[in-house]
C-alpha cells in the first residue's frame, strides 16, 4: 500500500515541473522521511542516507530520472532510485555485492544470505536495545535480502511494489522475505536466547492478513 | 508482519512462535526508526537549489522566446541568400561577363550575403567595397547564433555599396 496518495503526488509533480517551489517542498516533505529511513536501514550510515535523499531530490528537480506515471507510482519509483544509488555506492564499498541477484535469479547458496556489514557509525542510533539488536542483525543480511525485509516490514509495501522496486518477480520477493526472516531469527538467537531460541514450535500458523 | 504463504527452504524454518517474536522485534525497530528523517538543513538546501534551477530555466526560456522568431527569420533569409549566391558565383566569374573588379571580388567570395538581387548587383555601374563596423546583432538577423552576452558588441564587416551609397551585399570579417 503506498504511503502517499499517488494522484496527489502526480499533481504535485506536475506543479513542480512548472516551477512551483511549494509543490517541490510538499513532495519533499511527503517522501523524504521514508526514503531516508530506507537508506539508513539499508546502509547503516546517517550521512550516506542523507546524501542519498539529496541525490534523489536533486535528480527530481532537474528531471534527470524521467519518472513515467504509466509504469508505477512515484513513491515506488523513488524507492527504486534510492536502491540504485545505494547499489552504486556499495559496488565500491563492499567486498561482496550480489548484483546478479537483483535480476531475479533464484537464490541458491545459503551463504549468500549474510555479509560482513559495513563499518557502523560510533554513535548509538536507536533508543531501545531490542531495536538496536534487530538493526544489527538486519545489517548482517545480504543487501538483496535486506531490501525486501525493509520495504515489506518497515514500509508496508506489497509484494508487487517490492517486485517493481527491486526488479524481481513475485516469487523471488516471497522466497527472499521468507529466507531473510528465517535468517533473522537465527541471527537474533544469541541476542535474546531466552525468547527466540526458547519459543515453542507451533504447528498451526497464526492467521495473517495477506498483502496483495 | 510475517509474510503470508511463505515456504520454508530449510529444515530450520522458524516456528509460528518464533515468527511472532520476530514480528515483535521488527515492530520495535520500526517504532524506533519511525521518527527518523533527513537532516532539516537538507530541505532548505534543496529548495534553494530548486529555485536556482528554475530561475535559470526561466531565463533560458525567456531568451529563447525573445530571439526565436528573429533567429527563424534570419535563418530563412540566410538560407535564401546562400541559395541565390552559391550556384551563381562560379558562372559569373567566367570571361565575357561585364562585372566590375569589386563585383568580381564579391562573387569570388561566397561568404558575402546579398542584400539586393544578384542581377541588380551585377548591373551596378560603380559599386564600391567599404570596410565598416556593424552591431553583432546583425549576425543574428542573417541566421548566425549570437549569445546575449555579446549581442551589444560590434564587429568589422565588408560592404558592397552602390554609387549612391545603397548597400548591395556584405560579409562579416573575423
Interface residues (C-beta under 8 A of the other chain):
Chain A: X16 X19 X21 X24 X25 X28 X29 X32 X33 X35 X36 X37 X40 X41 X49 X50 X53 X54 X57 X58 X61 X62 X110 X126 X127 X128 X130 X131 X132 X133 X134 X135 X138 X149 X152 X153 X154 X174 X175 X177 X178 X179 X181 X182 X184 X185 X186 X188 X192 X195 X196 X199 X200 X201 X202 X203 X204 X205 X206 X208 X209 X210 X211
Chain B: X1 X2 X3 X4 X5 X6 X7 X8 X9 X10 X12 X13 X14 X15 X16 X17 X18 X19 X20 X21 X22 X25 X26 X28 X29 X30 X31 X32 X33 X34 X36 X37 X38 X39 X42 X43 X45 X46 X47 X49 X50 X51 X53 X54 X57 X58
